[in-house]
Structure formats: structure tokens, C-alpha cells
Amino acid sequence: MKAVIGAADEVGDGRTGQTGRETATERYEETLSGLRALNLDESSRHNQVLAVSGVEISSRTQQGEGIRRQAPKIQFASNQEARINPDARNCDGRDLRVSYPGQIDNIVCIYTNARDRPVIQQAVEKLKTMAQKMGIQIGTWDIEQRAYISEELFDLMQGLDDEQKATKKRYLLMHFDRKGSKSHAQLKLLERQCSIVTQQITVETAVGLPRKPQIVQSILLKLNCKIGGLNYKAIPDFYILNRRANNKQVMFVGYDVAHPGPQSPEDVARKIPPSSPSTVGFSFNGAPNPEAFIGDFHYQTPKQERVHDEILRQRMKWMLKRFKENRGDLPKVIFIIQNDINEGQYEMAMNMELASLRDACTEEFGKENGKLGYKPKFVLIAVTKKQGKSTHYKALNNDLKLSMDEIQATMAALCFTHQIVSSSVSIPEPVYQANEWAKRGKQVWKAYKDNYTLPHKKEKGDYSDFPIDFEVMTERLSYWNSPLEMYRVNA
């Protein structure tokens, strides 16, 4: 065995901001000096430890070849391309209209302190003007005449929901509150309970909106996603999947799990049931627009390594149903993208979780919907992203026989579909958004727990007390089968 240790030929110094050969040389000399001091350089032929291990140290640098994948084109309305900054990897979409405008009939603006009303009026005027320039279809903006305290929010939103049902108009509640008020979780719980899309803006942010157009645009990009719009399209230099399948027949699915903190050893010993669930976030491109991602979350028993089979089956059938409703056909190819699974979990992902997802398509959804021969092709990708490291992709299942170059091109394009920022995200959007859905699930769980009594099962099972019914809580708090299930309300 021969180990080669060397220094890079030309590197940049992040601490000093210097780049070039001089800095690399200095670092190289420091490395050699350290090796000599430890008797580990090439003169250490008589180092018995190295000799026994069969290791030799070389001062020659090790060279490797790397590529920088080209960023996709970012298209706004009328196929107008945004200017790409190749160094920062972001785009400039100023003065461009959104690719597909969302639509909302009325935005109701409320605030918690009457003294903030003049600030809110100026902020709303700026948002209103910018929304028109961006092409977002908003009917009217109404600023309430008085302030609302948190205890009044439920009645207000319930009234908006009643009016929404009676008039068939869609409402959005824009809530202005002071930073640190901790009202966000309650607002999102009420959003689900009353089926009214919400957007919260801090008063501190509102103060600066008249002179900060980029923040105004960022708020409106989020808002457009929440009301069913698409801000831009990411077009790779060659869309790799066109050679394998029609893009409209490809479904991208990401899922991720957020676990609660551990139970105390005393509670475990006493068989006390867990007080919080693990939350599984799902995201997929099942919205009316093929490039838009939506999603949801599901609660399960905490601290389990794998997602429950029944949850995977239920959620896959739900995603297939929504996909078919909006595309008119079932997907022929399904990409499953998972984040932060280690090598020891690969077998579980391939042989257990993927098997459940396949069965949900063929054995259950196909039979239940008269599609007995339905067998989509699956591509299972494990994504690994560590702090300060490049993202790595591992194809655990590849029915399409894609090359790694094709997989990287597809994953890179998905990193540019986040919609609410002008730059790429570090991991593909389906799994990035799945993580955000899991966070939303944890947030509304806490808000519900703080205000209501949690439902419990009728049997204790292996516990010393009746455990919380996580399935009932999923039905109460998740978005599937609700009027908001087709919207990216967590943008």
C-alpha cells in the first residue's frame, strides 16, 4: 500500500483573501516542515511504524481533474433570460415578469399595533406597485382599520374562510407583527385550520421596504409561489431527460425526516410514551405547473431509522393521484431523492423503502385505478452534503441507466428551482423543500400542543400510558386532502 500526501498546486487562502502560487508554496513548505518534524517525510525510510504499516510518504503533489458544471438558463415570462453571475451562481431577475403568475382575489393586511399603520400603508403601496410590475395577479389590497391581537385571529380567519366559500373568491392574510413576537407558529396553525393562505412580515422589515426593492421582490416571489404561481424556469444547456422520457411524465419526489429530542432515560425505563413525533416531509412536482413543487408532512413514531411502510404507500398514492389530475397521465419515470443517508442505510433505502414505493404504484394504485400494468421506472438518488463540502450524489437504483454525468446535470438543474431566491440551493429542490415541510410539521405541532389537548390512542400497547395518536394528528394538521394541498404554502 502506498499513501501519497501532497499540497495543492495553486489554491486560494480564505483567511487572507490571497490567491496564487505564492500562498500555495508557503502552505506546501509548511506541510513538508511538519512532516520532517514528525519524522514522516521521505527521509523516514527507517520509521518502523510506517514500515510495519506498509506506508510510504511522498512529497510529490497529487493532481486531479475537476469540472465546473454550467449553470442552467433562468427564464422568466416570455422566455426572457435573467443575467447569470457565474462567480456567485445567482441570477438578476430585476425588471422581469414572473414566468407564471399566481392569482388571488383579495389580500387582507392586518397589524398588531395601531401605531404601525402608517408604516404598513407605505409598505403595502410598495408591494402593490412591484407586484404589478412582476405580473402577479392580485385583485384588491385591504388594510384593516384597527389592530388585531392574537386572540382575535381565529375569528377573523374563520370569517374570511366563510366568505371564501360563499363567494368562491380566494383570500390571503398578510400579517405584520414585531420581530420576536413568536406569532408565526400560531399563524401557520390557523392557516391550516381555516384554509387561508398567510404571509407574515415583521414591522422592522416593513419599515425598510420603500427603499429596499430587492426585499420587496423577495417577499413577492414567496407570495407568488403560495398562490400557485411559478417565478421562473430552469433550463439546462441540454435537458438530459428529453432523451429518456417526456419531461411532463417525470415525477421528482424528495423526502426527509426531522426527529425530536431524545426521551430521558427515566422516561424510557418507565415506558412513558413519546410526547413528540418524528416528522416526515415530502415534496414533489405535482402542481398544475410541471416545474412547481408542492408537498406536505406526516407524523410517525419518533426515533425510528426508516419511514413507516404504510406512510410511504399512502403518500406515494396521494402524489400519483395529484400528478395524474394535473398532467392527465401517470408518470413514467419517478426520481426519489433522499438526503443525509449514510452507507449503512443504503440497503434499507433500496430494499425496504423503495420496495414500498414500488408496491404502492403497481400493487395498490394500479389495481385501484384500473392500471394493472402500471410499472414506472425508478431512479433512487442519495444526496450527501456536509458543511463546507461539495454535494455528492449516489445512484442507489437506476432503472433508466443514466450516466453519472446525466444524473449530476439533472440534480444541478433542480438546485436552481427554489424560486424564492435568486441563487441556487445546496441540494436538489425536492429534498430541500421536503426538509422545509418537515420543519413546518414540527412548528404547527408545537402550536397545537400549546393550545389544544392532544388525541390519544385507546390502547396502551407496550407503554405504561395511552400514547398520542400520530395518525389523527396528521389528519388534523397536514395539508393533504385540504383546500391548500395544491399550493406551496411553506414558501
N, C-alpha and C positions, 0 to 999 in steps of 0.2 A: 504494500500500500504506500502511496506517495501523496502527501498533502502539500499543496502549494499555497503559500501565503504571500501576498504581494499588495502593493498600493496601486490605486488608480493612476492612469497616466496623466489625466487632466481633469480636475474637479473644481467645484466652487466651494468657498468657505462661507457657510451660512452665518457664522458669528461675526465675521468682519466685512462680509459683502464682497470680498475679493474673489476673483476667478482667474484661472490661467495656470501656466506651467509652474510658476514660482511657488505658489501655495501648495500645489501637489508635490513638488520636490521636497519642500520643507516637511510635509507630512510623511513622505516616504522615508526621509532621513530619520525622523523621529521613530518611525516603526522599526527601522534597522537598528537604531541605537537601543531600543527596548529589547529587541531580540538578542543583541550582543550581551546586554547586561544580565539577561536571564540564561545565558549560555544556550540559546536556541537558534543562533544563526548558522550559516553554512560551515563555520569553523567548529561546530559542536558535533563532529563526527564520532567523538568518543563519549557522547552523552548516553549513558547506559539506559536511562528511561526511554529515550527516543528509540534507541536501538532495539530494545525489547518490544516496543510497540510497532516497530517497522515503519516509523515515520521519519521522513527527511524534510528539512526546511529549505525552501528555495527563495532567493531574493528576487527572482525574475517576476515581473508583473504578469498577472493573468489577464488576458484580453478577451472581451466578449463583444458580440454584435447586438445592438438593440434597434428597435424601430419605434417611431412615434406615429401612432395611428392618426390619420387625418380626421379632423372633426367633421361631423355631418353638416350639411347646409341647413340653416334655420329659416323656414319660410313662414311669413305672416300672410295676411289677406292678399288676394290677387297674385299669389306666388312671389311676393316681394321678399327678397332675401335680406336678413339682418347682417350687419357687418360683424365678422368674427375677429376677435382679438386672439391671435394664435398663441401668445405667451400666457395670457390669463385664462384662456379657454372659455371666454364668455362672449356674449353677443350684445350688440347695441340695437335694441328694438324701439328706440325712441322715434316718435312721429309715425309709427307703423300701426295699422289697424289689426286687431286680433284676427286669427285665421277663421274662427267660427264663433260668432258672438252668442253668448248666453242670453236668456230673456227672463226678465222679472217685471211684474206689473207695478209693484209698489215697494219702495224701501222706506220703512218707518224708523226714524232716528230718535233714540232716547238717551237720556243722560241722568246721572245720579245727583248732580249738584246744580241748582238753578243759576249759580254764578258762572257756570261754564257755558251757558247758552250762546253768548256772542262768539266764543271760540268755536263751538260746534257749527254755528251758522257759516263762518268763514271756511272751515274745513269742508263742509258739505258742498259749498259752492265750488271749491276747487275740485273735489271728487266728481261732481256733476259735469263740469266743463271737460275734464280729462276723459271721463267715460264716453262722452260724445265723440271726442277725437279718436278714441280707440275703437269705436264702433259697437260698444256694448249696449244692448237694447234694454234700457231701463225706462219704465213708464214715468212714475212720479216719485219725488223725494219729499217726504213729510217729516218735519221736525216737530216733535210733541211740544206742547205749550208749557208743560210743567215737568219737573224732575220726578223720577221713579226710584223708590227704594227697592231693595232686593225682594222683599216680601210681596211686592206688587207685580213682580214679573210674571208669575204663573197666570194670574187672571188676565193680564194684558196679552200674553201669547196665546192663551186659550181662546180669547176673543178674536184674535187675528186668524186662528185656525178655523173658527166657526165661520168667519166672514169669507175665508178662503174657500171653504166647502160650498157656501151659499152662492158665491159669485163666480166660482171657477177661476178666480184670479190668484196669482202667486205672490206671496209676500216674503220679504226678507227684513229681519230686525237687525239694525245696526246699533250696537250698544257702546256708548262712550263712558268709560269709568277711569278712575285714577289708578295709576300703577300701584301694585301692592294690595289692591282691594280683595283679591282672591275670589272674584265673582265669576271667573271664566268657567270653572268646573260646573257651577250651578247653571250657568247659561247654556252649556252644552247638554246637560241633562234635560233641561226644559226644551231644547231644540228637538231632542228625540221624542219626548213625551207629547209635545204639541205639533210636531211635524212642520215647524217653521225654521227655515234656514237662518243662521245667525252669523254675524261678523262683529267681533269686538275690537275696538280701537282705544288705546289709552288716551286720556286727555293730554298727557305730555306729548304724545306723537301728534295729536290733532293740532296743537299749538304751532308746530313747525311745518305743517302741510302747505300753507300758502307759498312758502319759499323753498320747498323741497320736492320738486316734481318727480324725482326718482322713487321716493317713498310713496307718493300718490299712485304712481304707476304700479308699484309692487302690491299695494292694497287692492287695486282694481284687477290685477292679474289673478289674485286669490279669489276675489269675488266672482270673476267670470267663470272660474272652474267650479265654484259652488253652485252656480245657477245653470250648469250644463254646457258651458262653452269650452272651446279649445283655443288656447292663446297662440300656439304656433305648431308647425310640424317639423320633425327632424328627418331630413332626407340624406342618407349616407351617399357617398360617391357612387356606389353601385349597391342597390338594395339586394342583399345576398339571397334573401329568401324567395325572391321572384323566380329563381331558377328551380326551386324545390316545391313551392306551393303558392297559391294566390294569397297575397297579404291579408285579404279580408277573411281568409279561412284559417288564420293562425291566431291562437289564443295564448297570451302570455300570463302566467299565474305566478305570483310570489306569495310566500307565507313565512311568518316569523313568529316566535313565541317570546313573550315577556313574562318572567317569573316573579313572584312576590318574594319578600324577605323570608328567611328560614324561621320555622317554629322553634321555640325554646326547647331544650332537651327535656325540661319538666313536662311541657305540654305533650310532647311526643310519648314520653313514658306513661302519661296518664291517658293516652289515646284521645286527647282533645281534638275535635275535627278542625281543619284549617279554616281560618277566618277570611282568607282572600284566595282567589283562583289564579292559575296561570291564564294568560290571555293570548289567544292565537289570532294574529292579524292576517287577513287575506287581501290581496289586490289582484285585479285582472282587467284586461281591456274589453269589458263587456258593455260599455256605454254606447249610445247611439252612434257616436263618432269612433271609428276603429282605433284612433290614436289616443283616445282618452281612457284613463284608468280610474276605476272606482273600486270600492272594497267594503270590508266590514270586519267585525271581530267576533270571537266565540270564546266563552269561558269553559275551562276544564279543570279537573282536579290538579292541584299545583305540584310542582317539582317532579313531573314525570318527563323522562327523556324524549319520548316520542308523542306526536299528536295522536289523539284517540282515533281509531279506525272509523268509528261512526261519524265523528266530526268531519273527517276528510271526505267521507262518502256524501254526507249531507251537503257540504259546501261545494263539492265538485258538481253535483246535480243542480244546485242553485245557480252556479256560474254558467253551466251549459244552457240552462233554461233561459237565462237573461241574454246570453250570447245569441242564441237562436232567435229570440224575439227581436233583437236589434239588427241582426245580419240576414235573417231569413234562412239560414242554414247552420249546421253544426260545424265546429272547427275540425279541419282535417289534421292539423298539427297542434300539439299543446306543449309549450315550453313551461317547465316547472323550475322555478329559481328559488334556491334556499340560501340563507346567509348564515355564516358562522357555525357550520357543522364541521367537526373535526374528522380526521381519517377513521377514528374508531366508530363513527356514526354512519359512515358511508354504506355499510351493508344494511343497516336499519333503513336508511333512506331509499335504497334501491329495492330491497326485497320485501319490505313491510309497507312503508308509506306509499311508495309508487304503486305497489300492487293494489292497495286500497283505492287509489285514484283510478287505476285502470278498470278495476271491477265496477266502480261507480259509473263509468262510461258504458261499458259493454254489458255487464250482467244486470245492472239496475236501470240506468237512464235509457239505454237502448231498448230493453224489453218494455219498460213503462210507457215509452213514446213511439212504439211501432217501428223502431230502428234496430232490428235484431242483428244486422250485420255491421253495426257501427263500431269501428275499432280505430280510433285516431292514433297517429304516431306520436310518441312522447320523446322529448329531449329534456333530460334532468341535469341541471347545472348547479354545482356547489360554488358559492361565491365566498371568498375569504378576503377580508380587508382588515389589516392591522394598522395601528397608529403609526403614521409616517411611512407606511409601506405601500407599494403598488397593489392594486386589486388583482387577485388571482382567480382563475376560473378552472373548474374541473368538470369534465363531462362524465357523469356517472351512468347515464343512459343516453344513447344516441341513435334512435331509430332512423333518423334522416341521413345518417352517415356524413354529417357535416365535418369539415376540417376545423382544426383549432383556429385557423385564421378566420373562417366564416363565423365561428362562434364568437370570437372576440369582436368582429365587426358588428354583429348583431347586438351584443351586450353593450358595446361602446355607444351605439345609437340610442339604446334605451336609457343610458345615463344622461342623455340630453333631452329627455321628455318630461322633466319635472314640472315645467310650466310656470311655476310661481317665482322662479329666479332666472336671471339672465345667464347663468353658467351651468355647467354640468354638475351632477351629484356623483359621489364617490362609488356608488354601487348602482346596478340597474334599477330603474324606477319601480318595477313591480314589487321587488323585495324592500326597497326603501320606503315605499308607501305602505306596505304591509306592516312594517315596524311602526309607522305613524298611526295606523289603525289600532295596533295593539296598545299603544300609549293612550289613545282615545278611550279604549275599553277600560283601562285602569283608572283613567280620570273620572269617567262617569260612574264607575263602580263606587269610588270613594264618595262622590257627591250623593249618590243614592243611599249609601250606608250611613251618611251623616244626617239624612233627613227621613229615612223610612226604616221599617222593620224588614229584615231580610227573610225570604222564604226558606223553609227547611223541609227536608225530606221526611217521610212518615216512618222510615225505618232507620235505625242506628247503624246497621251493618257492623263493621269492625270497630266503630268508635264508641266512646263512653257516653256520647250525647248525639242528638239528631244533627247531621251535617247540613250545611247550606246546599240548596238545590241550584247548582250552577246552570243547569239547562233552563230552568224557569227564569233565572236572571238574564240568560242570553236572549230569551224571547222578549223580556221586558226592555232591555237596553240596546240590543244590537239593531242594525238598520235594515236587515233583510226583511222582506215582506212588509215594509213600511212605505209610505209615500216618498221617502227620501232615499230609497235604496239605489236609485239610478244617478245620484248626484255625489260628487266628491266633496262632501260637507266638511271634511277634515283638512281642507287646503289651508 
